[in-house]
Amino acid sequence: MSLRTRHLENVGVEVSGFDINRPITAGMKAELASLWNEHAILVFRGQDIDAAKQIEFSRIFGTLEKHPLETKRSSEYPELFVLENGGDGDRFQTAFYDGEEIVGRLDWHMDLHYTARPNRGALLRAVHIAEEDGETGFGDLAKAYDALDPETQRRLEGLEVAYRFTVQRREMRFVDLAGYEPGPHSPKKPADMGFPDFPDAIYPAVVTHRVSGRKVLEVVEQFLHRVVDPEKAGMSDDEADDLLRRLVAHTRKPDFHYFHDWRPGDMVLWDNWRAMHCTMGTRPGVRRLINRTTIEGDVTLGRQLAAAGGR
């Protein structure tokens, strides 16, 4: 078997030339890992794959971790995190966007960003395809950094940004709230969804990737809260917020994005230390089922403010 790659629109590659149900050699495993580190977003299409094979394949890229909420795990395969629309849980995921009722829409984010120790990556597998909608978006923040003008890159040196966890979208300072209304069952506090109250997580505004060495713009709209101590960089709070708004607008440029339209047999792997992702959601009652395996993050990229005495 010989791997083949095809560049996707803007970012990432589609990988083909192998059958996941046949033995994968050590050399091919190394090649797959190298492609992941190089491109951050890998798409695999047309694979006849089950849950056990997904778990086995995911281990090529690192140690797997289980989702902390037991209710989100597969009872048969605890390594699987189950993402489902069209079931009883829809009411907690429903909100209105320009008057349209949408289930499961999520803004651009990096998983576990609010913990200061994001997971290394994740693999999504399509189990049941939505009849319409249900796309997943991916954005390359290394390419976003590379595209910044040199003056902005210099301005970000030494800056830190804070992320604050909340389950209320209206409390997220840098997401686009135009036309948004929460649903009647939208959670009000983390405990409503089984989450603890996380302390603020602090990151350098630019993080050097621990494997590839690429510089990554560590500014993502969901949970983004503020620049830490902006006066040390000669900025007021308002000027710091303006800088973050400009950077968030930069990350929203389509040049850095790939949106995946799911088909049966699809898998998508992304590097959570470099790529952000989002979900467009579905209409109420539309079934969509995605199984996810999560690759453990073995280093802490940021710090929790609680360690320095709380918020």
Summary of the structure (lengths in Angstrom):
residues: 311
radius of gyration: 19.3
end to end distance: 53.5
largest distance: 58.6
contacts: 968
relative contact order: 0.25
helix: 26%
strand: 29%
